[in-house]
Amino acid sequence: MAVVYILYSASINSFYVGSCEDFDSRLSQHLNGDFKKAFTKRAKDWQKFLLLENLEYAQSRQIEAHIKKMKSTKYIANLKMYEEMRQKLIERFKTGSSR
């Protein structure tokens, strides 16, 4: 199963959206600077802001792309605040569903 994760850095006041199959390992990679040219290299204080869990991998990639396409911190804040928004997003990108 895969997750979509949103990280927040207070030092640069920024969010990062990603997806993976092992969140704890991926967070460690971001914090350790394992991705040399990645955006997350800019800060060392990334913290979990939101996780969307138990997703199919293809579904997680689609949700990640959708959130990034929105380019909105307000949208990200609303995702955290409203469970129904998260559920609609998960439902919209279910594997095999039509849009």
QUIBEL-V579122 format. One record per backbone hydrogen bond with DSSP energy under -0.5 kcal/mol. NH is the residue of the N-H (numbers start at 1). CO is the residue of the C=O. If there is no record, write none. Layout:
NH_CO / NH_CO
//
This chain:
2_55 / 3_20 / 4_52 / 5_18 / 6_50 / 7_16 / 8_47 / 9_14 / 10_8 / 13_9 / 14_9 / 16_7 / 18_5 / 20_3 / 26_22 / 27_23 / 28_24 / 29_25 / 30_26 / 31_27 / 32_28 / 33_29 / 33_30 / 34_29 / 36_34 / 38_35 / 41_38 / 42_39 / 43_40 / 47_8 / 49_6 / 50_6 / 52_4 / 53_51 / 55_2 / 60_56 / 61_57 / 62_58 / 63_59 / 64_60 / 65_61 / 66_62 / 67_63 / 68_64 / 69_65 / 70_66 / 71_67 / 71_68 / 76_72 / 77_73 / 78_74 / 79_75 / 80_76 / 81_77 / 82_78 / 83_81 / 85_82 / 86_82 / 87_83 / 88_84 / 89_85 / 90_86 / 91_87 / 92_88 / 93_89 / 94_91 / 97_94
//
